[in-house]
Amino acid sequence: MPSAKILEQKKAAVVELTEQIKNATAGVIVDYRGLTVEEDTKLRIKLREAGVYYKVVKNTLTRFAANEVGYTELDPVLNGPTALALSEDPVAPAKVLADFAKENPNLEIKAGFLDGNVISIEEINRLASTPSRDVLIAKIMGSLNAPISNLVRTLQALVDGGVEPADAAAGKAAEAPAEEVAAPEAAAPEQEAPAAEPEAAEAPAEEAPAEEPAEVPAEEAAQE
């Protein structure tokens, strides 16, 4: 029977592992038994470069820790030599381990978890095919910086050409009134059209009825 000291050490190890699993965004459990020392060293270097925490764990302690966090579905895979990869990056553990397993088939991926949910090997492989957080951030920053860099190049071109940005802005402001004055002059010829309308009514020719009364007295004179 384990001594009280050993039991306390195990309890402390479970508490520590529980906190590590709880604070990790993603984790992957692997069986490393088929790897050579050289292969295992290469894997650890790749994981460390990606910011992934990696350690060999005891199945019993890992089971207690996983159950504390709520990952009871991991129980069936916690057998044989087991190593655990943890990270705040949701993609990094899956990406590094899946890529390494393609070249080193002796590394067996058993299961994992992501954002509080246990995920299968198939889901780990799909996750591994997505860009890493650093790549996504770089793409986003690139798209945000593109308009800014264009603006900087434009301003620099103005300065290199001997025109200060403030002078260029003042020049545009000075041009605006000239354009506004030109607009009414262009419209003036169109307003001459109504002046031609009086010509269409040529005739006070409708003065003819005014001549008829003059003829009536002439006839009356003849009758008299």
C-alpha distance (Angstrom), angle and dihedral (degrees) to the residues before:
residue distance angle dihedral
M1 . . .
P2 3.81 . .
S3 3.76 116.3 .
A4 3.78 121.6 -113.2
K5 3.79 89.3 -106.0
I6 3.81 93.0 55.7
L7 3.79 91.1 46.8
E8 3.79 90.3 52.7
Q9 3.79 90.5 49.9
K10 3.80 91.0 51.1
K11 3.79 91.5 48.3
A12 3.79 90.0 50.9
A13 3.81 90.5 48.5
V14 3.82 90.8 51.6
V15 3.81 91.6 48.8
E16 3.81 91.3 50.0
L17 3.81 93.5 46.5
T18 3.81 91.1 46.0
E19 3.81 90.6 55.3
Q20 3.79 91.8 47.4
I21 3.80 92.5 51.7
K22 3.80 92.6 43.2
N23 3.81 93.0 51.5
A24 3.81 94.8 46.0
T25 3.79 119.2 95.1
A26 3.80 91.6 -154.8
G27 3.78 139.0 10.5
V28 3.79 139.0 -179.9
I29 3.80 127.9 -158.2
V30 3.81 117.8 -149.1
D31 3.79 140.3 179.3
Y32 3.80 106.4 -132.0
R33 3.81 99.3 177.6
G34 3.84 95.0 113.1
L35 3.80 95.7 55.2
T36 3.76 123.7 102.6
V37 3.80 120.1 -131.4
E38 3.79 89.5 -103.6
E39 3.83 92.8 50.5
D40 3.79 91.7 46.2
T41 3.81 90.3 51.7
K42 3.82 91.7 50.9
L43 3.80 90.4 49.7
R44 3.79 92.8 51.0
I45 3.80 91.0 50.1
K46 3.82 92.1 51.4
L47 3.80 92.0 48.2
R48 3.80 92.4 47.6
E49 3.82 91.5 50.1
A50 3.82 88.9 52.3
G51 3.81 91.6 51.2
V52 3.81 93.8 -110.4
Y53 3.81 120.5 147.3
Y54 3.82 109.6 -136.4
K55 3.79 129.9 -177.0
V56 3.78 141.2 154.1
V57 3.81 108.7 -111.7
K58 3.79 136.9 -166.6
N59 3.78 112.1 -113.6
T60 3.80 94.9 -135.2
L61 3.79 94.0 52.9
T62 3.81 91.9 42.1
R63 3.78 90.5 51.3
F64 3.81 91.3 53.6
A65 3.80 91.2 47.3
A66 3.82 94.0 45.9
N67 3.80 91.3 49.4
E68 3.81 90.3 50.8
V69 3.81 89.7 56.1
G70 3.82 93.1 43.3
Y71 3.82 99.7 -105.1
T72 3.80 94.9 127.8
E73 3.82 89.8 144.0
L74 3.80 88.1 73.6
D75 3.82 92.1 68.6
P76 3.84 96.0 93.3
V77 3.83 93.5 56.1
L78 3.80 96.3 46.5
N79 3.78 97.1 97.7
G80 3.79 134.5 99.1
P81 3.83 122.1 17.6
T82 3.79 106.6 -16.9
A83 3.79 133.5 -170.6
L84 3.78 126.5 -177.6
A85 3.81 127.1 -147.5
L86 3.82 116.8 -163.2
S87 3.79 133.1 -178.7
E88 3.78 144.7 158.5
D89 3.80 86.3 -132.8
P90 3.83 106.9 88.0
V91 3.79 93.2 -149.0
A92 3.81 107.5 34.0
P93 3.85 101.5 80.3
A94 3.80 93.7 46.8
K95 3.80 93.4 43.3
V96 3.81 97.2 49.0
L97 3.82 95.2 43.2
A98 3.82 96.1 42.5
D99 3.81 92.1 48.4
F100 3.81 91.2 46.8
A101 3.82 91.9 48.2
K102 3.82 90.5 56.0
E103 3.80 89.7 62.9
N104 3.80 95.3 32.3
P105 3.83 109.1 41.4
N106 3.80 91.3 -179.7
L107 3.79 88.9 76.3
E108 3.82 106.6 88.4
I109 3.79 119.7 -157.6
K110 3.80 108.2 -151.2
A111 3.81 107.5 176.2
G112 3.76 143.3 -48.2
F113 3.76 146.4 -166.6
L114 3.79 136.7 -123.6
D115 3.81 129.2 -169.4
G116 3.80 94.0 -17.2
N117 3.81 97.6 -42.2
V118 3.79 130.2 102.0
I119 3.82 111.7 -123.7
S120 3.80 132.0 -160.6
I121 3.81 130.2 -123.1
E122 3.82 89.9 -99.5
E123 3.80 90.9 53.8
I124 3.80 90.4 47.8
N125 3.81 90.3 53.8
R126 3.81 91.3 49.2
L127 3.79 89.7 48.6
A128 3.80 89.9 50.3
S129 3.81 90.7 58.3
T130 3.81 93.3 60.5
P131 3.84 121.1 90.1
S132 3.78 116.6 -93.6
R133 3.79 121.7 -107.9
D134 3.81 92.1 -103.2
V135 3.80 91.3 53.1
L136 3.82 92.0 48.3
I137 3.81 91.5 48.1
A138 3.81 90.5 49.0
K139 3.82 90.7 51.7
I140 3.80 92.6 48.3
M141 3.81 92.8 47.4
G142 3.80 89.8 47.5
S143 3.80 91.8 54.6
L144 3.82 91.1 46.9
N145 3.78 93.8 47.5
A146 3.81 95.9 48.5
P147 3.86 97.0 79.5
I148 3.82 90.7 41.5
S149 3.80 92.5 52.1
N150 3.82 90.2 48.9
L151 3.79 90.0 52.7
V152 3.81 91.6 48.4
R153 3.82 90.9 50.8
T154 3.82 91.2 49.7
L155 3.79 93.1 49.6
Q156 3.80 91.3 46.4
A157 3.80 90.4 51.1
L158 3.81 89.8 54.2
V159 3.78 91.6 49.9
D160 3.81 92.6 45.9
G161 3.81 89.1 51.1
G162 3.81 91.5 55.9
V163 3.80 95.6 -104.6
E164 3.75 119.2 118.8
P165 3.87 114.9 -143.1
A166 3.83 89.8 -121.0
D167 3.82 90.7 54.2
A168 3.79 91.0 48.6
A169 3.79 90.5 52.4
A170 3.82 91.3 48.1
G171 3.81 90.3 50.4
K172 3.78 91.4 54.5
A173 3.79 91.1 48.5
A174 3.84 91.0 51.2
E175 3.80 92.2 51.1
A176 3.79 94.1 55.0
P177 3.90 98.3 74.2
A178 3.82 91.3 49.4
E179 3.77 90.5 56.2
E180 3.79 91.5 47.8
V181 3.84 91.5 52.9
A182 3.79 92.0 47.8
A183 3.77 92.4 54.6
P184 3.87 96.7 65.7
E185 3.86 91.7 47.6
A186 3.78 90.5 55.5
A187 3.76 90.0 51.7
A188 3.86 94.5 50.1
P189 3.83 97.5 82.9
E190 3.79 89.7 55.5
Q191 3.82 90.5 58.7
E192 3.87 92.6 59.7
A193 3.80 91.8 73.3
P194 3.84 95.7 82.6
A195 3.84 89.7 57.9
A196 3.82 90.0 70.1
E197 3.80 93.2 59.1
P198 3.83 97.8 84.3
E199 3.86 90.2 59.8
A200 3.79 91.0 65.2
A201 3.79 91.2 67.2
E202 3.90 95.0 60.3
A203 3.46 101.3 160.5
P204 3.33 134.2 75.8
A205 3.86 60.6 174.5
E206 3.72 80.8 125.7
E207 3.77 86.1 75.5
A208 3.83 85.3 89.8
P209 3.77 92.6 94.5
A210 3.79 87.4 58.5
E211 3.86 88.7 63.2
E212 3.84 94.1 55.3
P213 3.79 95.4 72.0
A214 3.82 87.7 58.1
E215 3.84 91.2 58.9
V216 3.81 94.1 50.0
P217 3.76 95.2 65.9
A218 3.81 89.0 49.3
E219 3.85 92.4 58.7
E220 3.76 91.8 45.4
A221 3.76 88.9 54.5
A222 3.79 91.3 53.4
Q223 3.79 91.7 51.4
E224 3.74 91.3 51.3
